[in-house]
Amino acid sequence: MKNSIKKVIQSVVLVLALTSCEKESASDSDEVILIQASGNISDKVEQFRNMLGQLNSEPGATSGRREINWDGVPDSLEGKALPDDLFNPVGSGATVSMQRGLTYDPNGGTFMVSSNNFSDINNDASSNFSAFSGNKTFSNVGAAKWPVSFQKAGTDASASVQGFGAVFSDVDEGNTTSLELFNGTKSIGKFFVPAHDNTSSFSFLGVYFKNSEHITKVLVTHDGFLAEGTKDVSDGGTRDLIVLDDFIYSEPLEEK
């Protein structure tokens, strides 16, 4: 009798646990589309692009997407700290093709691009990195946690997006590199970038909110930064060092 009662109780607990998991999963899927990939990430990157819509190249759009691949950075800026308005210059004389509505805080580290995977910054780690498109990669070489914010393309008006994704190179551990999304000061979700597999160094993470939630800031976090001079974990070091390539995000719309 005791064994029978015990089995019944265990069955009830199991059913309740499964029901709870199903509700949590359904709630997540009702609000957020999460696209993750490692290894051959091309199909998932294209899926995220298609979900956001057509690529925009001029200010004034109200739908579609923007992209940054770092080969668009002039060679004259390679190896130098990038200006925070590089991808959204405003005012007369601003280059329209660079008005993509994305900014980063120059006080939050040192943002740079490289065509040699930052071998001049950290030669030990550079052999682990690869460019996904073109031959340049991007890194905050001076900080391991840094924000990306949005403006209406071609203006300095604060804006938000509904979806944001990025390509990463050499994420070795699945719980160290993340994107945390904010609506104002409120965190609306933190998501870890999957570790790469044995077929390539690439990982991709894209997050899209189907509801009215607005993403005004993305906080990128990774384990250490290149200018520390430490080795990557895959070389026996203590840091899971990474670089980034393409940024893909929905058209930044002005916050009312």
Secondary structure by P-SEA (a helix, b strand, c coil): caaaaaaaaaaaaaaaaaaaaaaaaaaaaacbbbbbbcccaaaaaaaaaaaaccccccccccccbbbbbccccccccccccccccccccccccccccccccbbbbccccccccccccccccccccccccccccccccccccccccbbbbbccccccccccccccccccccccccccbbbbbbccccccbbbbbbbbcccccbbbbbbbbcccccccbbbbbccccccccccccccccccccccccbbbbccccccc
